[in-house]
Amino acid sequence: MGRFFRIAVMLVALLAFTFSFAEKLSPTKLGADNRENFTANNKFPYRMPTKLHNKITTNYKLLNPCATKKDVVKLLGKPDYGYQNHGTKGLSQWKGSGWTYVLEQSKSVFSKKDRTISIYFDTQDKATSLIPVNVKNLENKKADRCS
């Protein structure tokens, strides 16, 4: 019985360490709402207001890889939703976060025709990939490394 107790204690300690380690790596604030709230709070088909759409698509061209989240908000405004990015090993392999600006979405679930701009941030909250999907005249932008 003592052996099983020691194994159980070790397992609990390992899990506690793993979750506390992952939490230390994660940013304190995501800086955006989550996708579920975006879907629940909008009617579909969804279309971003024209004035905001024009601001985002115009200012996207001024945005460069390695921009901070603060820089992105300054140029594009607050994103529609955000998320944490983890590797294949789960919470212990936090890789950064991402934001999405939804220009148009046909249904509450995404389709290939939806128009979005997604920005992926590293663990220092710097933009490493800027990816417009189905948005005319906008190109992907990528940084290999932000210092």
Secondary structure, 3 states (H helix, E strand, C coil): CHHHHHHHHHHHHHHHHHHHHHHHHCCCCCCCCCHHHHHHCCCCCEECCHHHHHHHHHHHCCCCCCCEHHHHHHHHCCCCEEEEEEECCEEEEEEEEEEEEEEEECCCCCCCCCEEEEEEECCCCEEEEEEEECCCCCCCEECCCCC
